[in-house]
Amino acid sequence: QVQLVESGGGLVQTGGSLRLYCAASERIDRFAAMGWYRQAPGKQRELLAIVTRGGYSTYVDSVKGRFTISRDSAKNTVLLEMDSLKPEDTAVYYCAARTVVEWDTWGQGTQVPVST
């Protein structure tokens, strides 16, 4: 079974930047799309950004213009570049893969606390 491993999380100040990496144990081209979710304390997990096999990307409004998702099929990695971070971005961030319709493969998550 494919494994997704996130890295790059850590404490960052308001207005700062962070790069989150997702490394897959198999070719990411087998998935229709790769995505990043987050779950803040006491809140539901929310989908932030998607990049399809063809390279098309979409974002939730709260991160549009601040976050950028990209994929490197040669390295089987997915990157989430986060700029202008806010305290409300504090959450555990998860990488996920969608085979057809369902997001059926998940990483273990990486914490991103944003200090005021």
Backbone hydrogen bonds, N-H to C=O, Kabsch-Sander energy under -0.5 kcal/mol:
donor,donor_aa,acceptor,acceptor_aa,energy
4,L,106,W,-0.5
5,V,23,A,-2.2
7,S,21,Y,-2.0
10,G,111,Q,-0.8
12,V,113,P,-2.2
14,T,115,S,-1.7
15,G,85,L,-3.6
16,G,13,Q,-2.4
18,L,82,M,-2.4
20,L,80,L,-2.7
21,Y,7,S,-2.9
22,C,78,V,-2.1
23,A,5,V,-2.6
24,A,22,C,-0.5
24,A,76,N,-2.6
25,S,3,Q,-2.0
30,R,27,R,-1.3
31,F,28,I,-1.8
32,A,98,R,-1.5
32,A,99,T,-0.5
33,A,98,R,-1.5
34,M,51,V,-2.7
35,G,96,A,-2.7
36,W,49,A,-2.2
37,Y,94,Y,-2.9
38,R,46,E,-2.0
39,Q,92,V,-2.2
43,K,40,A,-2.3
46,E,38,R,-3.0
48,L,36,W,-2.8
49,A,36,W,-1.5
50,I,58,T,-2.3
51,V,34,M,-2.9
52,T,56,Y,-2.9
53,R,32,A,-2.2
55,G,52,T,-2.0
58,T,50,I,-1.9
60,V,48,L,-2.5
63,V,60,V,-1.7
64,K,60,V,-1.0
66,R,63,V,-2.3
67,F,63,V,-2.4
68,T,81,E,-2.4
70,S,79,L,-2.1
72,D,77,T,-2.8
73,S,71,R,-0.5
76,N,72,D,-1.1
77,T,72,D,-1.8
78,V,22,C,-2.1
79,L,70,S,-2.7
80,L,20,L,-2.7
81,E,68,T,-3.1
81,E,79,L,-0.5
82,M,18,L,-2.9
82,M,80,L,-0.6
83,D,66,R,-1.9
83,D,81,E,-0.5
84,S,15,G,-0.6
85,L,16,G,-2.3
89,D,86,K,-2.2
90,T,87,P,-1.8
91,A,112,V,-1.7
92,V,39,Q,-2.3
93,Y,91,A,-0.5
93,Y,110,T,-3.1
94,Y,37,Y,-2.5
96,A,35,G,-2.5
97,A,105,T,-2.2
98,R,33,A,-2.9
99,T,97,A,-0.6
99,T,102,E,-1.1
104,D,97,A,-1.1
104,D,102,E,-1.3
105,T,97,A,-1.3
107,G,95,C,-2.2
108,Q,4,L,-0.5
110,T,93,Y,-2.0
112,V,91,A,-2.6
115,S,12,V,-2.6
115,S,113,P,-0.6
